[in-house]
Amino acid sequence: MKRLLKKQFIFSLMITALSINLAAESFRVSKVHIASINQDTNFETTVKLGINDGLGIELPADQTFIEGLELKMDIPESVAYWMDSVACSVYANVNPNPKTSQIDYSGTRVYVSTLPGKLSWVLQIPIKKENSIKSNKYTTKVDSVVQPKNNFIFIRLQPVMKGVPEETSNAIIPITIKPILTNKGMLDLSLTSADKNTQNCSVFIDDNIADISSSGKVMLDTGIHNISIISEAYRNEVRTVRIDQAKITKLTVEMKSIEPTLLITAPEGTKILLDDQPCTEIGSEFQISEGDHKIKFSIGDYEIYRTITAIKGKTYKANFSLDLDISEE
């Protein structure tokens, strides 16, 4: 009983010292492991740490979709039995950048907790103020937002109880790391036009005006979205896009002039006059002016005339065909 009380007393003193040491501090670890992560939805990696080891987690330069990190620790029985014998600390502002050849560091400890007396523990570390990470009975959330320095966050294991058996001191703890991704994706919208001037276009997403930055990118909830582009200089365009989690969906919309257009199709050898002038633009849309236009098709001795009244924002199709009808009685 006295031995247990003594351990609890030593443990209490050490945890108190750890909890109040939130200023920058210098420390040494036995070994440093480096784990690099990315924004892939299926990404995870596992490293194995000793009781006095450090872990440098390197995030990608682009952290658009990453809200935080999840660390799942598989705790050996020898450590779980000696509950609260090992502490896990999270550091920010670590100097120098973590590397396997370096064991001496300085940094600000933003979180510390002893490993619980169970075989598995999940620690979640937010890296952005706006995040959807919540604690529950299966996970522990770090209360502070840990902003990576030079894309690194540092994790440290250390013994905090004396008198533990050698099996506990020499234990290896596997840690599986994966990014916590926002449940959003990004729309990368690009507007093009023949005159290369689409600045006066208004973009609506699901009937709400969208604040599209100069880059044309906007974060959206996952799922289906309706995109409308409105302009006095171009025809209105409507598209439907699907946004996937932590993915960039590219959408290019060609803005068409509000001037009316005409599409002519005809058999080979047909002579075509548009407003009494030869027309060679066959099979593709081209602009025409507002008002009345006369189209003449002729093939051999056969001729046919048609007149159209063109209005802004409309496309007209003129199809000349010769038909042969064979029937059986």
C-alpha positions in Angstrom: 0.0 0.0 0.0 2.8 2.4 1.0 4.6 1.6 -2.4 1.4 2.4 -4.3 1.0 5.7 -2.4 4.6 6.6 -3.1 4.1 6.0 -6.8 1.0 8.1 -6.8 2.8 10.9 -5.0 5.7 10.8 -7.5 3.3 10.7 -10.4 1.3 13.6 -9.0 4.4 15.8 -8.6 5.7 15.0 -12.1 2.3 15.6 -13.8 2.0 18.9 -12.0 5.4 20.0 -13.3 4.4 18.9 -16.8 1.1 20.7 -16.8 2.4 24.1 -15.8 5.4 24.0 -18.1 3.7 25.7 -21.1 6.4 28.1 -22.0 9.2 27.3 -24.4 11.5 24.6 -23.1 14.5 22.6 -24.2 14.4 18.9 -24.2 16.2 15.8 -25.4 14.8 12.5 -26.8 16.5 9.2 -27.4 15.4 9.0 -31.1 13.3 10.9 -33.6 11.0 9.4 -36.1 9.6 11.3 -39.1 6.2 10.7 -40.6 5.0 12.6 -43.7 1.3 12.8 -44.4 -0.8 14.1 -47.3 -4.4 15.1 -48.0 -5.5 11.8 -49.5 -8.8 10.5 -48.0 -7.4 7.0 -47.5 -3.9 8.0 -46.2 -2.5 6.6 -42.9 1.0 5.6 -41.8 2.3 3.8 -38.7 5.5 4.5 -36.8 6.8 2.7 -33.7 8.1 4.8 -30.8 10.1 3.9 -27.7 9.1 5.4 -24.3 11.6 8.3 -24.7 11.3 8.9 -28.4 10.0 11.8 -30.4 7.9 12.0 -33.5 8.0 14.7 -36.1 4.8 14.8 -38.2 5.4 16.6 -41.5 2.3 18.0 -43.1 2.1 18.9 -46.8 2.6 22.5 -47.8 -1.0 22.6 -49.0 -3.2 22.0 -46.0 -6.4 23.3 -47.5 -8.5 20.2 -46.5 -6.7 19.2 -43.3 -8.5 20.1 -40.0 -6.2 18.2 -37.8 -4.3 14.9 -37.1 -5.5 11.7 -35.5 -3.0 9.5 -33.6 -4.1 6.0 -32.6 -1.7 4.4 -30.1 -1.6 0.7 -29.6 -0.6 0.5 -25.9 1.3 -2.7 -24.9 0.0 -4.5 -21.8 3.2 -3.7 -19.9 2.4 0.0 -20.2 -1.4 -0.2 -19.8 -0.9 -2.2 -16.5 1.3 0.6 -15.1 -1.3 3.1 -15.9 -0.1 6.8 -16.1 3.5 5.7 -16.2 4.1 7.3 -19.7 3.2 10.8 -20.8 2.5 12.0 -24.3 3.2 15.6 -25.1 2.4 17.8 -28.1 4.8 20.6 -29.0 4.4 23.6 -31.3 7.1 26.0 -32.5 9.8 23.3 -32.4 13.4 24.2 -33.2 15.2 23.0 -35.2 13.0 21.2 -37.8 12.7 17.6 -36.7 15.1 15.1 -38.3 16.3 11.7 -37.4 19.9 12.9 -36.8 18.8 15.5 -34.2 17.9 14.7 -30.5 18.0 18.1 -28.9 15.1 20.5 -29.4 13.2 23.4 -28.0 9.5 24.1 -28.3 6.3 25.1 -26.6 4.4 22.2 -25.0 0.7 22.8 -25.7 -0.7 19.5 -24.5 0.3 16.7 -22.1 -1.5 13.6 -20.9 -0.5 10.2 -19.5 -1.4 7.2 -21.5 -4.5 5.5 -20.1 -4.7 2.1 -18.7 -6.1 0.5 -21.8 -4.8 -1.1 -24.9 -5.8 1.6 -27.4 -5.9 5.4 -27.2 -6.9 7.9 -29.9 -5.6 11.5 -29.7 -7.0 14.2 -32.1 -5.0 17.4 -32.7 -6.8 20.3 -34.4 -4.5 22.5 -36.6 -7.2 25.0 -37.6 -9.5 27.2 -35.4 -12.5 26.3 -37.5 -12.8 22.6 -37.3 -15.5 19.9 -36.7 -13.4 17.7 -34.3 -15.3 16.7 -31.2 -14.3 14.6 -28.2 -16.2 11.5 -27.4 -15.8 8.4 -25.2 -13.5 6.9 -27.9 -11.3 9.8 -28.6 -9.4 12.6 -26.8 -9.2 16.1 -28.4 -6.4 18.5 -27.7 -8.1 21.7 -26.5 -5.6 24.1 -28.1 -5.2 24.6 -31.8 -1.7 23.5 -32.7 -0.4 25.4 -35.7 2.4 23.6 -37.6 5.7 25.4 -37.8 7.4 24.8 -41.1 4.7 22.2 -41.6 5.8 20.2 -38.5 4.1 19.1 -35.3 6.2 17.3 -32.7 5.0 14.5 -30.4 7.1 13.2 -27.5 6.8 10.2 -25.2 8.5 10.2 -21.9 8.4 8.2 -18.6 6.8 10.0 -15.7 6.9 7.3 -13.0 9.8 5.7 -11.3 10.1 2.1 -10.3 8.4 0.6 -13.4 9.7 -2.8 -14.6 12.2 -3.0 -17.5 9.6 -4.5 -19.7 7.6 -1.2 -19.4 10.6 1.0 -19.9 11.6 -0.9 -23.1 8.1 -1.1 -24.5 7.4 -0.1 -28.1 4.2 1.9 -28.9 2.9 1.8 -32.5 1.2 5.0 -33.5 -1.0 5.2 -36.6 -1.3 8.7 -38.0 -3.9 10.0 -40.4 -5.1 13.4 -41.4 -8.6 14.6 -40.2 -10.1 16.0 -43.4 -12.9 18.6 -43.6 -16.1 17.3 -45.0 -15.8 19.8 -47.9 -14.3 20.0 -51.3 -13.3 22.8 -53.6 -14.8 24.1 -56.8 -12.2 25.5 -59.2 -14.3 27.5 -61.7 -12.9 29.0 -64.8 -14.8 31.2 -67.2 -13.6 31.7 -70.8 -14.9 33.8 -73.7 -13.9 34.8 -77.1 -13.2 38.4 -76.0 -11.4 37.1 -72.8 -13.4 39.5 -70.6 -15.6 37.7 -68.1 -15.1 40.1 -65.1 -18.8 41.2 -65.1 -20.2 37.8 -64.6 -22.1 36.9 -61.4 -21.9 33.4 -60.1 -24.7 31.8 -58.1 -24.3 28.5 -56.3 -27.5 26.8 -55.2 -29.3 30.2 -55.8 -26.9 32.1 -53.5 -24.5 34.7 -54.8 -21.0 33.2 -54.5 -17.9 35.1 -53.5 -15.5 33.7 -56.1 -12.0 34.9 -55.5 -9.7 36.0 -58.2 -8.5 32.4 -58.3 -12.0 31.1 -59.0 -11.9 28.7 -56.1 -14.5 28.3 -53.4 -15.0 25.7 -50.7 -18.3 23.8 -50.8 -20.0 21.1 -48.8 -19.8 17.7 -50.4 -22.7 16.7 -52.7 -24.5 18.0 -55.7 -24.5 21.8 -56.4 -26.2 23.9 -59.1 -24.0 26.6 -60.7 -25.5 29.6 -62.5 -23.5 32.3 -64.3 -25.4 35.5 -65.0 -24.2 38.4 -67.2 -25.6 41.2 -69.3 -22.8 40.6 -71.8 -23.1 36.9 -72.2 -25.7 34.2 -72.3 -26.7 32.7 -69.0 -25.1 29.4 -68.3 -26.2 26.6 -65.9 -24.2 23.6 -64.8 -24.4 20.9 -62.1 -21.3 19.7 -60.3 -20.6 17.0 -57.7 -18.2 18.0 -54.9 -16.2 15.2 -53.2 -14.5 15.3 -49.8 -11.0 16.8 -49.9 -11.0 17.0 -53.7 -10.8 19.8 -56.2 -13.5 19.7 -58.9 -12.5 21.7 -62.0 -15.3 23.3 -64.0 -14.7 25.3 -67.2 -17.6 27.3 -68.7 -17.3 29.0 -72.1 -19.4 32.2 -71.9 -21.1 32.8 -75.2 -21.8 36.2 -76.6 -25.4 37.4 -76.2 -25.4 38.1 -80.0 -27.6 35.6 -81.9 -25.9 32.7 -83.7 -26.7 30.5 -86.6 -25.8 26.9 -87.3 -26.2 25.7 -91.0 -26.0 22.1 -92.1 -26.5 20.9 -95.7 -25.4 18.1 -98.0 -22.1 18.4 -99.8 -22.3 20.4 -103.0 -25.0 22.7 -101.7 -24.6 26.4 -102.5 -25.7 28.6 -99.7 -26.3 32.4 -99.7 -26.9 34.3 -96.5 -28.3 37.8 -97.3 -27.3 37.3 -100.9 -23.7 36.6 -99.9 -21.9 33.2 -100.2 -21.7 31.4 -96.9 -18.9 29.0 -96.2 -19.4 28.5 -92.4 -21.1 25.2 -92.5 -21.5 22.9 -89.5 -20.4 25.3 -86.8 -22.1 28.2 -85.0 -21.3 31.7 -86.0 -22.6 35.1 -85.0 -25.2 37.0 -86.9 -26.7 40.4 -86.3 -30.2 41.1 -84.9 -33.0 41.4 -87.3 -34.2 39.6 -90.5 -31.9 37.4 -92.5 -32.5 35.5 -95.8 -31.0 32.1 -96.4 -31.0 30.5 -99.9 -30.1 26.8 -100.5 -29.5 25.6 -104.0 -28.4 22.2 -105.3 -28.6 21.8 -109.1 -31.8 23.4 -110.3 -33.5 23.0 -106.9 -33.6 26.2 -104.8 -35.3 27.0 -101.5 -35.5 30.3 -99.5 -36.1 30.9 -95.8 -36.2 34.0 -93.6 -35.4 34.2 -89.9 -35.8 37.1 -87.4 -32.8 36.9 -85.1 -33.1 38.0 -81.5 -30.2 38.5 -78.9 -29.4 35.4 -76.8 -30.9 32.9 -79.3 -29.3 30.2 -81.5 -30.9 29.3 -84.8 -30.4 26.1 -86.8 -30.9 25.9 -90.6 -30.8 22.3 -91.9 -31.2 21.7 -95.6 -31.7 18.1 -96.6 -33.0 16.1 -99.6 -35.3 13.2 -98.7 -36.2 10.2 -100.8 -39.4 8.4 -99.8 -39.9 4.8 -101.0 -43.0 2.9 -100.2 -44.5 -0.5 -101.0 -48.1 -1.1 -101.9 
